[in-house]
């Protein structure tokens, strides 16, 4: 966006600007309708994302169940409630 005034229509801040009353839905519609249709000027680029495929395949290994940890033995066989034992 070269025009600083157009920043308020950026999708990342648009909802905030609408709530604050700095722009209206009519303003947004007007700006969107004025944009040129560039569909014929784009070039599709196929992009493989092996990391996403590997992540989906490894979900089952992440959900393995492990046995509970054994209780720790601190060497003190007496139960203590934290009170005075005198």
Backbone bond lengths (Angstrom), bond angles and torsions (degrees), N, CA, C in turn:
res aa  C-N    CA-C-N  psi(-1)  N-CA   C-N-CA  omega(-1)  CA-C   N-CA-C  phi
1 X - - - 1.437 - - 1.514 108.98 -
2 X 1.266 115.91 115.07 1.460 119.77 -178.79 1.527 111.63 -86.65
3 X 1.312 117.84 -28.60 1.463 121.86 -179.14 1.535 108.49 -89.39
4 X 1.336 118.58 114.33 1.470 120.43 -178.48 1.533 113.25 -57.32
5 X 1.319 117.33 -28.04 1.456 120.31 179.42 1.532 111.19 -68.12
6 X 1.330 116.98 -23.54 1.463 120.95 -179.24 1.531 111.78 -76.62
7 X 1.323 117.41 -13.54 1.459 121.13 -179.65 1.526 112.03 -54.85
8 X 1.305 117.09 -36.98 1.466 120.05 -177.15 1.524 112.94 -66.44
9 X 1.330 118.00 -12.44 1.463 121.23 177.10 1.525 112.44 -96.43
10 X 1.324 116.69 -2.27 1.462 121.62 178.52 1.529 108.84 -59.88
11 X 1.328 117.02 136.75 1.466 120.29 -176.37 1.522 112.51 -60.81
12 X 1.318 117.74 -22.61 1.461 120.32 -179.21 1.518 112.94 -75.48
13 X 1.328 118.43 -19.66 1.471 121.34 -178.90 1.524 112.56 -125.99
14 X 1.311 116.86 -1.62 1.470 120.93 -173.43 1.524 112.37 -58.34
15 X 1.331 117.97 -47.22 1.470 120.29 -178.41 1.527 111.32 -61.00
16 X 1.316 116.46 -40.21 1.465 120.19 178.54 1.523 110.77 -63.97
17 X 1.337 116.49 -41.08 1.460 120.13 179.50 1.531 111.35 -67.30
18 X 1.319 116.73 -36.07 1.463 120.39 177.04 1.527 110.47 -65.50
19 X 1.340 117.32 -45.69 1.466 121.10 179.71 1.520 111.57 -63.13
20 X 1.330 116.35 -36.20 1.462 120.57 -178.95 1.527 111.87 -78.26
21 X 1.333 117.86 -10.69 1.451 120.92 179.71 1.520 113.56 81.13
22 X 1.326 117.19 11.70 1.473 119.82 179.98 1.523 111.54 -76.43
23 X 1.347 116.75 -24.15 1.462 121.76 174.15 1.523 107.70 -137.78
24 X 1.328 116.27 162.86 1.465 121.13 177.30 1.520 108.94 -116.78
25 X 1.313 115.80 165.30 1.466 119.19 177.26 1.523 110.31 -63.58
26 X 1.324 116.98 -29.77 1.466 120.41 176.75 1.528 110.60 -65.93
27 X 1.338 116.71 -39.15 1.468 120.79 176.56 1.526 110.51 -60.73
28 X 1.334 115.68 -45.17 1.463 120.61 -179.28 1.524 109.62 -62.83
29 X 1.322 117.94 -46.61 1.466 121.31 179.07 1.514 111.58 -59.50
30 X 1.315 116.50 -42.33 1.466 120.66 -179.79 1.528 111.14 -62.64
31 X 1.332 116.77 -43.72 1.469 121.38 179.90 1.521 110.51 -65.63
32 X 1.338 117.44 -44.77 1.462 120.93 -178.72 1.528 111.55 -64.42
33 X 1.326 117.10 -39.67 1.465 120.46 179.02 1.526 112.04 -67.72
34 X 1.328 117.01 -27.32 1.465 120.85 -179.34 1.527 112.86 -80.39
35 X 1.336 117.50 -12.91 1.459 119.50 179.98 1.517 110.69 -68.80
36 X 1.332 117.82 139.95 1.460 120.02 178.74 1.529 110.96 -73.60
37 X 1.326 116.55 150.82 1.453 121.98 177.09 1.527 107.74 -85.03
38 X 1.313 116.95 111.83 1.463 121.69 -176.76 1.524 112.60 -108.29
39 X 1.321 117.01 20.06 1.463 120.58 -177.18 1.526 111.95 -57.58
40 X 1.325 117.61 -37.42 1.466 119.96 -177.98 1.525 112.03 -77.93
41 X 1.316 118.03 -10.69 1.465 121.07 -177.49 1.519 113.29 -97.69
42 X 1.323 118.40 1.50 1.459 120.41 -177.56 1.516 111.08 -95.34
43 X 1.304 114.74 158.53 1.458 120.90 175.72 1.516 107.91 -123.74
44 X 1.326 116.96 125.63 1.457 120.86 179.05 1.524 109.14 -78.68
45 X 1.303 115.68 136.60 1.457 121.42 179.56 1.519 107.60 -124.13
46 X 1.339 117.44 113.33 1.468 118.54 177.54 1.524 109.48 -68.37
47 X 1.295 116.09 136.29 1.450 120.49 -176.18 1.518 109.09 -135.38
48 X 1.318 115.77 110.80 1.463 120.14 175.85 1.519 108.44 -79.78
49 X 1.323 116.18 140.31 1.457 121.35 179.14 1.522 109.14 -125.44
50 X 1.319 116.84 78.28 1.465 119.84 -176.12 1.521 113.27 -61.42
51 X 1.303 118.17 -28.04 1.468 119.80 179.13 1.522 110.63 -63.02
52 X 1.327 116.76 -37.26 1.459 119.47 179.02 1.517 110.65 -70.18
53 X 1.318 118.09 -38.34 1.461 121.16 177.61 1.521 110.64 -64.86
54 X 1.331 117.32 -41.98 1.458 121.18 179.66 1.521 110.84 -66.77
55 X 1.314 117.20 -37.16 1.465 120.19 179.95 1.518 110.96 -65.41
56 X 1.319 117.19 -39.77 1.457 120.40 179.05 1.517 110.63 -67.07
57 X 1.325 117.08 -36.51 1.464 120.73 -179.17 1.521 111.56 -72.55
58 X 1.329 118.00 -28.11 1.463 120.18 -175.67 1.525 113.30 -89.74
59 X 1.317 118.58 1.27 1.454 120.57 -179.70 1.521 110.82 -60.01
60 X 1.330 117.41 -39.51 1.458 119.87 -178.75 1.525 111.06 -64.74
61 X 1.331 118.91 -34.32 1.454 119.56 179.00 1.519 111.32 -74.51
62 X 1.310 118.28 -26.22 1.451 120.39 178.27 1.525 111.68 -73.04
63 X 1.302 117.26 -22.29 1.464 121.05 -176.43 1.523 112.53 -97.88
64 X 1.317 117.82 22.25 1.456 120.11 177.67 1.522 108.81 -67.04
65 X 1.317 114.98 145.64 1.460 117.66 177.48 1.526 108.48 -96.54
66 X 1.288 115.51 139.98 1.448 122.09 -179.97 1.520 108.10 -118.37
67 X 1.348 116.91 148.17 1.465 118.82 179.60 1.528 109.59 -66.65
68 X 1.331 116.75 153.14 1.465 118.96 179.76 1.526 110.67 -64.68
69 X 1.280 116.15 152.70 1.459 121.40 178.88 1.521 109.04 -68.00
70 X 1.332 117.39 142.59 1.471 119.36 178.85 1.525 109.41 -67.34
71 X 1.338 116.30 150.45 1.471 118.60 179.76 1.524 109.76 -63.45
72 X 1.311 115.99 143.52 1.465 119.49 -179.59 1.516 108.96 -80.53
73 X 1.318 115.80 141.96 1.463 121.60 178.08 1.510 107.26 -108.94
74 X 1.331 115.85 109.66 1.461 118.87 -178.29 1.522 112.04 -88.38
75 X 1.359 118.10 4.68 1.450 122.14 177.00 1.517 113.69 86.71
76 X 1.304 118.44 -3.64 1.454 122.47 -179.31 1.516 108.15 -105.22
77 X 1.348 116.53 110.07 1.460 120.08 -177.72 1.517 112.66 -82.73
78 X 1.346 117.80 -14.46 1.443 120.28 179.94 1.514 110.56 -82.61
79 X 1.316 115.41 142.61 1.457 119.61 175.39 1.512 107.81 -82.30
80 X 1.289 115.98 137.63 1.459 120.45 -179.96 1.499 108.64 -125.44
81 X 1.332 116.20 132.47 1.451 119.91 177.24 1.522 110.79 -99.98
82 X 1.314 117.20 7.83 1.449 121.36 178.11 1.511 112.97 84.69
83 X 1.327 117.87 0.24 1.466 121.18 -179.09 1.506 111.20 -88.51
84 X 1.321 115.69 -179.01 1.449 121.78 179.35 1.518 109.42 -78.59
85 X 1.345 118.56 131.39 1.468 122.16 -176.24 1.501 111.99 -102.95
86 X 1.335 120.45 15.12 1.440 122.20 -178.40 1.484 113.30 -83.78
